[in-house]
């Protein structure tokens, strides 16, 4: 009977087990890393936001007039009287913006600033 021997070239090399890191973050360490990251992000945000500045000159206010709401008036009706180009929705949103309205509901006697109709 014959014996079979394998040469070392055909053996799979044995790699040593990877050593685990001995550095571990404690609860306080994780908090420090978190807060440092947070302050870094906030610092960058404040630096970027600091670039937005206004000018020394005042802008021209949009020409407006005051309209008193009569019983039965709607925002759509008021806007359709003012809109010369037929774009009632944009005039409605402009009236809402000028008067800081949260909804399109109006009450009789309410005074509204409306853009001046341009022909």
Residue pairs with C-beta under 8 A, 6 or more apart in sequence:
25 33
62 98
62 115
63 115
63 116
64 98
64 113
64 114
64 115
64 116
65 113
65 114
65 116
66 111
66 112
66 113
66 114
67 78
67 111
67 112
67 114
68 109
68 110
68 111
68 112
69 78
69 106
69 107
69 108
69 109
69 110
69 111
69 112
70 108
71 108
73 106
73 108
74 104
74 106
75 92
75 95
75 96
75 101
75 104
75 106
76 88
76 92
76 104
78 95
78 112
78 114
79 88
79 89
79 91
79 92
79 95
79 114
80 88
80 91
81 117
82 91
82 114
82 115
82 117
83 90
83 91
83 117
84 117
84 118
84 119
91 115
92 104
94 115
95 101
95 112
95 113
95 114
95 115
96 104
98 112
98 113
98 114
98 115
99 112
99 113
106 112
